[in-house]
Amino acid sequence: MGMSIEDRAMSQPKVFITQENPNLNYSPAEQFGDVHFLTRGDFSPIKNSLNNEFIVDELRKKLKDYNPATDYLVVSGSPVVSAVVFMLIREITQVVRILRWSNRDQVYQPLFISIVQR
């Protein structure tokens, strides 16, 4: 079971990284919250892959305490993994807080994206 609304409000912000790449340094994201890697794995093109089921289950478990009011998402690695993460977050909220890496400035820039219909 997920955290209560009160627990979420008092918890430290988290930075969810879609897929860990051991060759990248994610430490600059720590200024926005505790870093949590969602997966190291990638999806298989094989239709009934048990690995794919495992990754989706792993992502669901790790995102169950995602708080759209305080937490951030860093897109890293496979575009397929990132797409699935966004699909799962869409089940929770219509707003996502993203940290986008700026190669020019060497910092993460916060973005707030809302898909709420007006």
C-alpha positions as CSV (number, residue, x, y, z in Angstrom):
1,M,0.0,0.0,0.0
2,G,1.2,3.6,-0.8
3,M,1.9,6.4,1.6
4,S,-0.9,8.4,3.1
5,I,-1.4,12.0,2.0
6,E,0.0,13.2,5.3
7,D,3.1,11.0,5.0
8,R,3.6,12.2,1.4
9,A,3.4,15.9,2.5
10,M,6.1,15.4,5.1
11,S,8.4,13.2,3.0
12,Q,11.5,14.5,1.4
13,P,11.2,15.1,-2.4
14,K,12.4,12.3,-4.6
15,V,14.1,12.3,-8.0
16,F,13.1,9.3,-10.0
17,I,15.5,8.4,-12.7
18,T,13.9,6.3,-15.4
19,Q,16.9,4.0,-16.2
20,E,20.3,4.0,-14.5
21,N,23.3,4.4,-16.8
22,P,26.5,3.5,-14.9
23,N,28.5,5.9,-17.1
24,L,26.5,9.0,-16.1
25,N,26.9,11.1,-12.9
26,Y,23.5,11.8,-11.5
27,S,24.7,13.6,-8.3
28,P,23.7,17.1,-9.5
29,A,20.1,15.8,-9.3
30,E,20.5,15.3,-5.5
31,Q,19.9,19.0,-4.9
32,F,16.3,18.4,-5.9
33,G,15.7,15.3,-3.6
34,D,16.7,11.8,-2.9
35,V,17.7,10.0,-6.1
36,H,15.8,6.7,-6.8
37,F,16.6,4.6,-9.9
38,L,13.6,3.0,-11.4
39,T,15.4,0.3,-13.4
40,R,18.6,-0.9,-15.0
41,G,16.9,-3.2,-17.4
42,D,15.4,-2.7,-20.8
43,F,12.5,-4.1,-22.6
44,S,12.8,-7.1,-24.9
45,P,11.2,-7.1,-28.4
46,I,9.9,-10.6,-27.7
47,K,6.2,-10.5,-27.2
48,N,5.8,-12.7,-24.1
49,S,9.0,-11.8,-22.5
50,L,9.0,-12.4,-18.7
51,N,11.6,-9.7,-18.5
52,N,9.1,-7.1,-19.8
53,E,6.6,-8.1,-17.1
54,F,9.2,-7.9,-14.5
55,I,10.3,-4.4,-15.5
56,V,6.7,-3.1,-15.6
57,D,6.1,-4.6,-12.1
58,E,9.3,-3.1,-10.8
59,L,8.4,0.3,-12.2
60,R,4.9,0.1,-10.7
61,K,6.3,-0.8,-7.3
62,K,8.8,2.0,-7.3
63,L,6.3,4.6,-8.5
64,K,3.6,3.8,-6.0
65,D,4.8,6.5,-3.6
66,Y,5.5,9.1,-6.4
67,N,4.2,12.5,-5.2
68,P,3.5,14.8,-8.2
69,A,3.5,17.8,-5.9
70,T,7.1,17.4,-4.8
71,D,8.9,14.7,-6.8
72,Y,10.8,15.0,-10.0
73,L,11.5,12.7,-13.0
74,V,14.8,12.5,-14.8
75,V,14.6,10.9,-18.3
76,S,17.6,8.7,-18.8
77,G,18.4,5.7,-21.0
78,S,15.9,3.8,-23.2
79,P,13.1,5.8,-24.7
80,V,10.9,2.8,-24.3
81,V,11.5,2.6,-20.6
82,S,10.9,6.4,-20.3
83,A,7.6,6.0,-22.3
84,V,6.4,3.3,-20.0
85,V,7.3,5.4,-16.9
86,F,5.3,8.3,-18.3
87,M,2.3,5.9,-19.0
88,L,2.4,4.8,-15.4
89,I,2.7,8.3,-14.0
90,R,-0.3,9.3,-16.1
91,E,-2.3,6.7,-14.1
92,I,-1.4,8.8,-11.0
93,T,-1.5,12.4,-12.2
94,Q,-1.8,14.7,-15.1
95,V,1.1,16.9,-14.0
96,V,4.8,15.9,-14.0
97,R,7.8,17.7,-12.7
98,I,10.8,16.9,-14.9
99,L,14.5,17.7,-14.5
100,R,16.1,18.4,-17.9
101,W,19.9,18.3,-18.1
102,S,21.4,21.4,-19.8
103,N,24.7,20.4,-21.5
104,R,25.5,24.1,-22.0
105,D,25.1,25.1,-18.3
106,Q,25.9,21.6,-16.8
107,V,22.8,21.8,-14.5
108,Y,19.4,20.3,-14.2
109,Q,16.6,22.7,-15.1
110,P,13.1,22.0,-13.7
111,L,10.2,21.7,-16.1
112,F,6.5,21.5,-15.1
113,I,4.3,19.8,-17.7
114,S,0.6,19.6,-17.3
115,I,-1.8,17.7,-19.7
116,V,-4.9,18.8,-17.8
117,Q,-7.6,19.7,-20.3
118,R,-8.8,23.2,-20.2
